[in-house]
Amino acid sequence: MDNIFEQIIGDFQERALPQPTRRDIAMPMLNGKADTLIGMRRTGKSWRIYQAMNELLASGVAKESLLYINFDDERLYPLTADDLHRIPETFFRLNPENKHRHCHLFFDEIQNVPGWERFIRRLLDTENARITLTGSSAKLLSREIATTLRGRSLATELFPFSFREAMRHQGENDTLSKPPGAARRALLANRLRAYLEAGGFPEVQGIDPRYRIRILQEYVDVVILRDVVERHGIGNITPLRYLIRHLLGSPACAFSINRFHNDLKSQGIACGKNSLHDYLAYLEDAYLIQSIQMDSRSQRQRQVNPRKVYPIDTGLAQAFRHGSGMDRGRLLETLVFLDLRRRGMEIAYFRSEQGYEVDFLARPVQGEAIAIQVAESIAEPATRQRELRALDAVLAERKLSSAILVTLDEEEQIGTPHGTISVVPVWRWLLRE
């Protein structure tokens, strides 16, 4: 095994690093803490590691002080926890000067080795090194890391490309440093529509729609098999598949376990309600979907009202859509939700005392809540009245001074009895600093 480690380390030191599309998500990289990248499969966790290594090299760090091991490498099978100590031993033997300087160790898909946690804790305690880990999302969850590494790690969530990152990946200008002219606005609107359809998974950018849909459906199959069925020992996967198709094909919709359970019964599919609750939690753990509750100080109110469920990417929703088309307003709402998640907001939906609903009440770490409504267009008078009425209700009940209405293309400022509503095109909203 020592020869294999020598070969892997030597190969890494000799070859040039890939130059991936820059991701905006920051990694803390604090001394004494392991950084852990978590997220759905194929979101680009390994490429984010390469970005971190390129940033270190650009800052003057010697490449010899970097160590990268991908535990998906077939040369490392079978690898046990007892073999892991040979990795730093080989690394320091090949580069003795590393014993006297700060090193950076990157371990990709480390969950493939049972017992890896003790190895990482020992490295954190004994070596002058900063450690970064990635792994299959369902096997390397933030709450599991907190337990296994005993508070010695910080988790960073990685999502598919944002709209800005997708623009950057295509070589487009991804900034809005000044008000765009007509040509720039038209370009941004065109790119937004393409992004809405394709989503942000790096591998499918620019791919023919027929192949893109097949690739995204295969992503979901892998999540079902490895991150849900195998991990949780599920024997009857038929209701699980029905649940996934329903959730992905109905983005930004309220979801009721009771109603879905009755739908399964009407089709002759047996599955208990408790199992459905478990399945929903498993899918969130695997980052396939995310859900939010109604905003309320009452725990009972939050529990009795349905959750709203969003896929982790609009491309997945398109790949599992029901029929020939999909409500574009629901896809826009999904984009806004994912943008808020990327920014670390605490998110809920709002329902007024009169029953008017606002899509998001988002709370940053610091500062007041932000009320956000999403609509494809408010050109129709009835739609305009409905959306503004709901936003004015949240301004009144939550004592806010302003709110946001995100649309596909429209832009204006609207005064209401209780505050100001800014109507913003979705491309401007997604490209804001």
C-alpha positions as CSV (number, residue, x, y, z in Angstrom):
1,M,0.0,0.0,0.0
2,D,3.0,2.4,0.7
3,N,3.9,2.2,-3.0
4,I,0.4,3.1,-4.1
5,F,0.4,6.1,-1.8
6,E,3.8,7.2,-3.2
7,Q,2.4,6.9,-6.7
8,I,-0.8,8.8,-5.9
9,I,1.1,11.6,-4.1
10,G,3.7,11.7,-6.9
11,D,1.1,11.9,-9.6
12,F,-0.6,14.8,-7.8
13,Q,2.6,16.8,-7.3
14,E,3.6,16.3,-11.0
15,R,0.3,17.2,-12.8
16,A,-1.1,20.6,-13.3
17,L,-4.2,21.4,-11.3
18,P,-7.5,21.7,-13.2
19,Q,-8.9,25.3,-13.4
20,P,-12.6,25.0,-12.5
21,T,-15.2,27.6,-12.8
22,R,-14.9,29.7,-9.7
23,R,-17.7,29.1,-7.1
24,D,-18.9,31.9,-4.8
25,I,-19.3,29.8,-1.7
26,A,-16.6,30.6,0.8
27,M,-14.9,28.0,3.0
28,P,-13.9,29.1,6.5
29,M,-10.5,27.3,6.6
30,L,-9.9,28.0,10.3
31,N,-7.0,26.5,12.1
32,G,-7.9,23.5,14.3
33,K,-11.1,22.9,12.3
34,A,-11.7,20.5,9.5
35,D,-13.7,22.0,6.6
36,T,-16.3,19.7,5.2
37,L,-18.1,20.2,1.9
38,I,-21.6,18.7,1.8
39,G,-24.3,18.7,-0.8
40,M,-26.0,16.5,-3.4
41,R,-24.0,14.3,-5.6
42,R,-22.5,16.0,-8.8
43,T,-22.8,19.5,-7.5
44,G,-19.0,20.0,-7.9
45,K,-17.6,19.4,-4.4
46,S,-14.3,17.9,-5.8
47,W,-14.0,20.9,-8.2
48,R,-14.4,23.3,-5.2
49,I,-11.5,21.5,-3.6
50,Y,-9.4,22.3,-6.7
51,Q,-10.4,25.9,-6.5
52,A,-9.2,26.0,-2.9
53,M,-5.9,24.5,-3.9
54,N,-5.4,27.0,-6.8
55,E,-6.2,29.8,-4.4
56,L,-3.5,28.6,-2.0
57,L,-0.9,28.3,-4.8
58,A,-1.8,31.8,-6.0
59,S,-1.1,33.1,-2.4
60,G,2.4,31.6,-2.5
61,V,1.8,28.3,-0.8
62,A,4.2,25.6,-2.1
63,K,2.5,22.8,-3.9
64,E,4.7,20.3,-2.0
65,S,2.8,21.3,1.1
66,L,-0.6,20.2,-0.4
67,L,-1.9,16.7,-0.2
68,Y,-4.9,15.5,-2.2
69,I,-6.3,12.0,-2.0
70,N,-9.5,10.8,-3.8
71,F,-10.8,7.7,-2.0
72,D,-12.8,6.8,-5.0
73,D,-9.4,5.8,-6.7
74,E,-9.7,2.1,-7.5
75,R,-6.0,1.7,-6.5
76,L,-7.0,2.2,-2.9
77,Y,-9.4,-0.7,-2.7
78,P,-9.6,-2.4,-0.2
79,L,-8.5,0.3,2.2
80,T,-9.1,0.1,5.9
81,A,-8.8,2.5,8.8
82,D,-5.6,0.8,9.8
83,D,-4.1,1.8,6.5
84,L,-4.9,5.5,6.8
85,H,-1.9,6.4,9.0
86,R,0.4,5.5,6.1
87,I,-0.9,8.5,4.1
88,P,0.7,11.2,6.3
89,E,3.7,9.0,6.9
90,T,4.3,8.7,3.2
91,F,3.6,12.4,2.6
92,F,6.1,13.5,5.2
93,R,8.7,11.0,4.1
94,L,8.5,12.2,0.5
95,N,8.6,15.8,1.6
96,P,10.5,16.0,5.0
97,E,10.3,19.8,5.0
98,N,6.6,19.6,5.5
99,K,7.1,18.5,9.1
100,H,8.2,22.1,9.7
101,R,5.6,24.1,7.8
102,H,1.8,24.4,7.7
103,C,0.3,21.9,5.3
104,H,-3.1,21.5,3.6
105,L,-4.6,18.1,3.4
106,F,-7.6,17.4,1.1
107,F,-9.5,14.1,1.4
108,D,-12.2,13.5,-1.3
109,E,-15.0,10.9,-0.7
110,I,-13.3,9.9,2.6
111,Q,-16.5,8.2,3.8
112,N,-15.5,5.2,1.6
113,V,-13.1,4.2,4.4
114,P,-14.9,2.9,7.6
115,G,-13.4,4.5,10.7
116,W,-12.1,7.6,8.9
117,E,-13.3,9.8,11.8
118,R,-10.7,8.7,14.3
119,F,-7.9,9.2,11.7
120,I,-9.1,12.8,11.0
121,R,-9.3,13.6,14.8
122,R,-5.8,12.3,15.3
123,L,-4.5,14.5,12.4
124,L,-6.2,17.6,13.8
125,D,-4.6,16.9,17.2
126,T,-1.1,16.0,16.1
127,E,-0.2,17.7,12.8
128,N,0.3,21.3,11.8
129,A,-2.2,20.9,9.0
130,R,-5.5,22.3,7.7
131,I,-7.9,19.6,6.6
132,T,-10.7,19.7,4.0
133,L,-13.1,16.8,3.5
134,T,-15.8,16.0,1.0
135,G,-18.2,13.0,0.8
136,S,-21.4,11.6,-0.3
137,S,-24.0,13.9,1.2
138,A,-26.0,11.2,2.9
139,K,-22.9,9.7,4.6
140,L,-21.3,12.9,5.6
141,L,-24.0,15.1,7.0
142,S,-23.3,18.1,9.1
143,R,-25.0,16.7,12.2
144,E,-23.1,13.4,11.8
145,I,-19.8,15.4,11.5
146,A,-20.6,17.3,14.6
147,T,-20.9,14.0,16.5
148,T,-18.1,12.0,14.9
149,L,-15.5,14.9,14.9
150,R,-16.7,16.2,18.3
151,G,-17.0,19.8,17.3
152,R,-13.8,19.8,15.3
153,S,-15.3,20.7,11.9
154,L,-17.3,23.3,10.1
155,A,-19.7,22.2,7.3
156,T,-20.2,24.2,4.1
157,E,-23.1,23.4,1.8
158,L,-22.5,23.3,-1.9
159,F,-25.4,23.7,-4.3
160,P,-25.5,23.4,-8.1
161,F,-24.4,26.5,-10.0
162,S,-26.2,29.7,-9.1
163,F,-27.3,31.9,-12.0
164,R,-24.1,34.0,-11.6
165,E,-21.9,30.9,-11.6
166,A,-23.7,29.5,-14.6
167,M,-23.0,32.8,-16.5
168,R,-19.4,32.7,-15.4
169,H,-19.1,29.0,-16.6
170,Q,-20.3,30.1,-20.0
171,G,-17.7,32.9,-20.2
172,E,-20.4,35.6,-19.8
173,N,-20.1,38.8,-17.7
174,D,-21.7,37.8,-14.4
175,T,-21.8,41.3,-12.8
176,L,-24.2,44.2,-12.7
177,S,-21.8,47.1,-11.9
178,K,-24.0,49.6,-13.6
179,P,-27.7,49.8,-14.8
180,P,-27.8,47.5,-17.9
181,G,-28.9,48.9,-21.3
182,A,-31.5,47.4,-23.5
183,A,-29.1,44.9,-25.2
184,R,-27.7,43.8,-21.8
185,R,-31.1,43.4,-20.3
186,A,-32.2,41.2,-23.3
187,L,-29.1,39.1,-22.9
188,L,-29.7,38.6,-19.2
189,A,-33.4,37.7,-19.7
190,N,-32.4,35.2,-22.4
191,R,-29.7,33.6,-20.2
192,L,-32.1,33.4,-17.3
193,R,-34.7,31.5,-19.3
194,A,-32.0,29.0,-20.4
195,Y,-30.8,28.6,-16.8
196,L,-34.4,28.1,-15.6
197,E,-34.8,25.2,-18.0
198,A,-31.4,23.6,-17.6
199,G,-30.6,24.2,-14.0
200,G,-27.2,24.5,-12.5
201,F,-25.6,21.0,-12.3
202,P,-22.1,21.6,-13.8
203,E,-22.0,18.5,-16.0
204,V,-25.2,19.4,-18.0
205,Q,-24.3,23.0,-18.9
206,G,-24.7,23.4,-22.6
207,I,-25.8,19.7,-23.1
208,D,-28.6,18.8,-25.6
209,P,-31.9,18.7,-23.6
210,R,-32.5,15.0,-24.4
211,Y,-29.2,14.0,-22.8
212,R,-29.5,16.5,-20.0
213,I,-32.7,15.0,-18.9
214,R,-31.3,11.5,-19.0
215,I,-28.2,12.6,-17.0
216,L,-30.3,14.3,-14.3
217,Q,-32.6,11.3,-14.0
218,E,-29.6,9.1,-13.5
219,Y,-28.4,11.5,-10.8
220,V,-31.7,10.9,-9.0
221,D,-31.4,7.1,-9.5
222,V,-28.0,7.2,-7.8
223,V,-29.3,9.2,-4.9
224,I,-32.2,6.8,-4.4
225,L,-30.0,3.7,-4.6
226,R,-26.9,4.8,-2.6
227,D,-28.0,7.6,-0.3
228,V,-31.5,6.4,0.6
229,V,-32.2,2.7,-0.2
230,E,-28.8,1.2,0.8
231,R,-28.2,3.6,3.6
232,H,-31.6,3.1,5.3
233,G,-32.3,-0.5,4.3
234,I,-35.5,0.3,2.4
235,G,-37.1,-2.9,0.9
236,N,-40.1,-1.5,-0.8
237,I,-39.0,1.3,-3.1
238,T,-42.2,1.8,-5.1
239,P,-43.7,4.4,-2.8
240,L,-40.3,6.1,-2.5
241,R,-40.1,6.5,-6.3
242,Y,-43.7,7.8,-6.4
243,L,-42.8,10.3,-3.7
244,I,-39.7,11.5,-5.6
245,R,-41.5,11.9,-8.9
246,H,-44.3,13.8,-7.1
247,L,-42.0,16.2,-5.3
248,L,-39.7,16.9,-8.2
249,G,-42.5,17.3,-10.7
250,S,-44.4,19.7,-8.4
251,P,-41.8,22.3,-7.3
252,A,-42.8,25.0,-4.9
253,C,-46.0,23.3,-3.9
254,A,-47.5,22.6,-0.5
255,F,-47.1,18.9,0.4
256,S,-49.3,16.9,2.8
257,I,-48.2,13.5,4.0
258,N,-51.9,12.6,4.7
259,R,-53.1,13.6,1.2
260,F,-50.2,11.8,-0.5
261,H,-50.8,8.7,1.6
262,N,-54.4,8.7,0.5
263,D,-53.3,9.0,-3.2
264,L,-51.0,6.0,-2.8
265,K,-53.9,4.0,-1.2
266,S,-56.2,4.8,-4.1
267,Q,-53.5,3.3,-6.5
268,G,-53.2,0.2,-4.4
269,I,-49.7,1.1,-3.1
270,A,-49.1,0.1,0.5
271,C,-47.0,2.5,2.6
272,G,-47.4,3.8,6.2
273,K,-47.5,7.4,7.1
274,N,-44.5,7.1,9.4
275,S,-42.5,5.6,6.5
276,L,-43.5,8.6,4.3
277,H,-42.3,11.0,7.0
278,D,-39.0,9.1,7.1
279,Y,-38.6,9.1,3.3
280,L,-39.1,12.9,3.2
281,A,-36.4,13.3,5.8
282,Y,-34.1,11.0,3.9
283,L,-34.5,13.0,0.7
284,E,-33.7,16.2,2.5
285,D,-30.6,14.6,4.1
286,A,-29.5,13.7,0.6
287,Y,-30.1,17.3,-0.6
288,L,-32.5,16.1,-3.3
289,I,-35.3,18.3,-1.9
290,Q,-35.6,21.0,0.7
291,S,-38.7,22.1,2.6
292,I,-40.0,25.1,4.6
293,Q,-42.7,25.5,7.2
294,M,-45.2,28.3,7.7
295,D,-44.0,31.2,9.7
296,S,-45.6,31.1,13.2
297,R,-44.6,31.5,16.8
298,S,-46.9,28.5,17.5
299,Q,-45.2,25.1,17.2
300,R,-48.6,23.5,16.6
301,Q,-49.4,25.9,13.8
302,R,-46.1,25.0,12.1
303,Q,-46.9,21.3,12.4
304,V,-50.5,21.2,11.3
305,N,-49.9,23.4,8.2
306,P,-48.3,21.7,5.2
307,R,-44.7,22.2,4.3
308,K,-43.7,23.7,0.9
309,V,-41.2,21.6,-0.9
310,Y,-38.5,22.6,-3.4
311,P,-36.1,20.5,-5.6
312,I,-32.5,21.4,-5.2
313,D,-32.3,22.4,-8.9
314,T,-34.9,23.6,-11.5
315,G,-33.3,21.2,-14.0
316,L,-34.4,18.2,-11.8
317,A,-37.9,19.6,-11.8
318,Q,-37.9,19.8,-15.6
319,A,-36.5,16.3,-15.9
320,F,-39.4,14.9,-13.8
321,R,-42.2,17.2,-14.9
322,H,-45.7,15.9,-15.4
323,G,-47.0,16.4,-19.0
324,S,-45.6,18.7,-21.6
325,G,-45.1,21.8,-19.6
326,M,-44.5,23.3,-16.1
327,D,-45.7,26.4,-14.4
328,R,-42.8,28.8,-14.9
329,G,-43.8,30.8,-11.8
330,R,-43.1,27.7,-9.7
331,L,-39.7,27.4,-11.3
332,L,-39.0,31.1,-10.6
333,E,-40.0,30.6,-7.0
334,T,-37.6,27.7,-6.7
335,L,-34.8,29.8,-8.0
336,V,-35.5,32.5,-5.4
337,F,-35.7,29.9,-2.7
338,L,-32.3,28.4,-3.7
339,D,-30.8,31.8,-3.8
340,L,-31.9,32.5,-0.2
341,R,-30.6,29.1,0.9
342,R,-27.2,29.8,-0.7
343,R,-27.1,33.1,1.3
344,G,-27.7,31.3,4.6
345,M,-31.2,32.7,5.3
346,E,-33.7,31.2,7.7
347,I,-36.8,30.7,5.4
348,A,-40.5,30.2,6.0
349,Y,-43.7,31.1,4.1
350,F,-46.2,33.5,5.5
351,R,-50.0,33.3,5.7
352,S,-51.9,36.3,7.0
353,E,-54.9,36.3,9.3
354,Q,-57.1,36.7,6.3
355,G,-55.5,33.8,4.5
356,Y,-53.3,35.8,2.1
357,E,-50.0,33.9,1.4
358,V,-46.5,35.3,0.8
359,D,-43.9,32.9,-0.7
360,F,-41.0,33.7,1.7
361,L,-40.3,35.4,4.9
362,A,-36.5,35.2,5.0
363,R,-34.4,36.2,8.0
364,P,-30.6,36.9,7.6
365,V,-28.2,36.1,10.5
366,Q,-28.5,39.8,11.4
367,G,-31.1,42.4,10.4
368,E,-34.9,42.3,9.9
369,A,-36.9,39.8,8.0
370,I,-37.4,40.2,4.2
371,A,-40.8,39.5,2.7
372,I,-40.5,38.1,-0.8
373,Q,-43.3,37.2,-3.3
374,V,-42.6,35.6,-6.7
375,A,-44.8,35.9,-9.8
376,E,-44.0,35.3,-13.4
377,S,-45.9,38.5,-14.3
378,I,-48.2,41.0,-12.6
379,A,-49.4,42.5,-15.9
380,E,-52.9,41.0,-15.3
381,P,-54.9,43.3,-13.0
382,A,-56.2,40.4,-10.9
383,T,-52.8,38.9,-10.4
384,R,-51.3,42.3,-9.5
385,Q,-54.0,42.9,-6.9
386,R,-53.6,39.4,-5.4
387,E,-49.8,39.7,-5.0
388,L,-49.8,43.2,-3.7
389,R,-52.6,42.5,-1.2
390,A,-50.6,39.6,0.2
391,L,-47.4,41.6,0.5
392,D,-49.3,44.5,2.2
393,A,-50.7,42.1,4.7
394,V,-47.2,40.8,5.7
395,L,-46.0,44.4,6.0
396,A,-48.8,45.2,8.4
397,E,-48.7,42.0,10.5
398,R,-44.9,41.8,10.7
399,K,-44.3,45.5,11.0
400,L,-42.0,45.7,8.0
401,S,-41.4,48.8,5.9
402,S,-40.7,47.2,2.5
403,A,-41.0,44.0,0.6
404,I,-39.8,42.4,-2.7
405,L,-41.9,41.2,-5.6
406,V,-39.7,39.1,-8.0
407,T,-41.0,38.7,-11.6
408,L,-39.6,37.4,-14.8
409,D,-39.0,40.8,-16.5
410,E,-41.0,43.6,-14.7
411,E,-39.5,46.4,-12.6
412,E,-41.1,49.2,-10.7
413,Q,-41.7,50.7,-7.2
414,I,-45.2,50.5,-5.7
415,G,-46.5,52.2,-2.6
416,T,-49.0,50.5,-0.4
417,P,-50.9,51.5,2.8
418,H,-48.2,49.9,5.0
419,G,-44.9,50.3,3.0
420,T,-43.1,50.1,-0.3
421,I,-42.9,47.1,-2.7
422,S,-40.0,46.8,-5.1
423,V,-40.8,44.9,-8.2
424,V,-37.5,43.3,-9.4
425,P,-36.7,41.1,-12.5
426,V,-35.4,37.8,-11.4
427,W,-32.1,38.1,-13.2
428,R,-31.4,41.4,-11.3
429,W,-32.4,39.7,-8.0
430,L,-30.1,36.7,-8.6
431,L,-27.1,38.9,-9.6
432,R,-27.3,41.3,-6.7
433,E,-24.3,41.5,-4.4
